[in-house]
């Protein structure tokens, strides 16, 4: 009673070609990846690089904080371990990668960039 007939449109007249359609669909995904790279991935990589350099620069006499929260003075440095004196005559062997902060022996930390 109130139904109207539906007519089919001509296919392909106004629609972009298959390759162009795919490219248009990929642009937002590429833009999201670029935004994530500059806001999340790149800063994290820089932080990790800076932390690794700080750990490699650990020397005897530096004050360190471990990942577990122990604070002590470095007494010996190996390739992958550091011996830390946490109290008088109490020394523990710590994995270098677990060090979270290092203050040089002079007591002053270089300015953060």
N, C-alpha and C positions, 0 to 999 in steps of 0.2 A: 504494500500500500504506500509506504513512505520511502521505499528503497529506490536508490538511483543507480543506474548502471555505472560500472567502473571501467575506465579505459586504460589500457597499458601505454606507458610512455615508450618512446623510441630509445632503445638501449645504446649507450655510448655517445650520445650526441653532446651532453654537457659534462659527462663524467671524465676525469683525467685518466690517462693510460695506466696500465698495471704497474709499470716501473715507477712512475711519478707518484702514484697513490702510495706505494710502499715507502718511498722516500719521505713523503709528507707525514706518514704515520711514525716513522723512525725519529724525526726531528725532536719531538718532546722527550723521548727516551734518551737521546744523546745529550740534550740540554740538562736533564736531571743528572746524568752521569758526570758531566762537566762541573755542575754545581757541587755535587757530593765530593768530587776530587779536590776542588779548591777549598771547600769548607770543612771537610772531615779527614780525608785520606792524607793529603799533603802536610797539613799541620801535625798530624800524628807521626808521620815519618820523620819530620824534622825534630820532634820531641824525642823520639827513640834514638836518632842519630846523636843528638846533644847529650842524652843520658849515657849512651855507650862511650862517648868521648870522655865524659866525666869519670866513668868507672875505670877506663883505661888509664886515666891520669892519677889514680890513687897512689899515694906514696906513703912511706913510713913517716909517722908523726901526724898524719891527717886525722881529723875527727870525723867519724862516720856514723850514719844512722842506718840500721838494717831494715829490711822489710817487716821484720817482727817487732820493731820498735826499740831494739837495743842500741844504746849509744856508747861508743867507745873510741879508743885511739888505735890506729893501725900500728902494729909492731913488725909485721912481715908481709911481703906481697909476693905471691906466686902467679903463675899464668892464669889459673881460674879460681884460686882461693886467696883469702886475705885473713891473716891472724889479727884479731881485735882484742885489745885488753879492755874489759868492761868494768873491772875493779882492780884493786891492788893485787898483783900476782894471780889474777884470774883471766886466762886467755881462752878465746874460742876461735875455732876455724870457721870462716863464713865463706860461702860461695859469692864470688864477685858480683854476679848478676843480681843478687838479692839486695845489694846496697841501694838505698833510696836517696841518700843525700851525703855529700862530702864537703867538709869545710877544710881548706888547706891549713897546713901547720902554722902559718902566720896568724890565723884567727879571722882573717877577713875574706869574704867571698867576693869574687868578681861580680860586677854589675850584670844583672840579667838583661839579655837583649830581647 
